[in-house]
Amino acid sequence: MPEIKFCFSQDESAQQFMALPGCAAWGALQPGMGRFAAESPMARVHRRSGSDDPEPAFALTATTEPAHTLCAVAPQADAGPSQIVYAVHDGSGRFIGRITHGRSPLGFRQAWRIEDADKQRSAVAYRGNIRGWIAYWVGSPFWAILALVFLLNGDLHPSGSLWSKPHRARWRMRTGDGPKKVALDFHGRYRADTGVLDVNLIYAQAVLYGE
């Protein structure tokens, strides 16, 4: 399996590059996880200027010289009322797939679908697993107590991870008659199988999910 591991960083140091015309430097995809490393990132992310709404339009470029565009991502205006659909094109402008952000069938969780136009495959993920959501709601009554403890200890800005909702996501797909396969897995960092989905669709989904 051609597996890659990476993360999406929006640290200040990950935005130190010359953005494409009409764009702003937004972040980078880098191998491993954690803070932005000095090593060359896998791709740079350029957000379209004036795209301040929750549905960003952006482009990814390679870090090799001369730099070239890997893909461009933009929301479709004709998406349904309960979902956001992003069209993804490669550097030559050819449509390679779409990414849809909506809700799970029961409506409880966020859902993300990657559709690969060339391979005629799709992978779906739901934000957070069942165990994580149960722990989140069971622990929610104690947040006020935790907040008071932090304030009494002089910490006016406690870690956001204390209040964050479950974020684990696994994009599963069926490639035959066997069990579903994990094409992309997020648990603090991304682990992807580039043999089953276009790598640029994987990169685009990572930016959208991590944004």
Secondary structure, 3 states (H helix, E strand, C coil): CCEEEEEEECCHHHHCCCCCCCEEEEEEEEECCCCCCCCCCCEEEEEECCCCCCCCCEEEECCCCCCCEEEEEEECCCCCCCCEEEEEEECCCCEEEEEEEEECCCCCCEEEEEEECCCCEEEEEECCCHHHHHHHHHHHHHHHHHHHHHHHCCCCCCCHHHCCCCCCEEEEECCCCCCCEEEEEECCCEEEECCCCCHHHHHHHHHHHHC
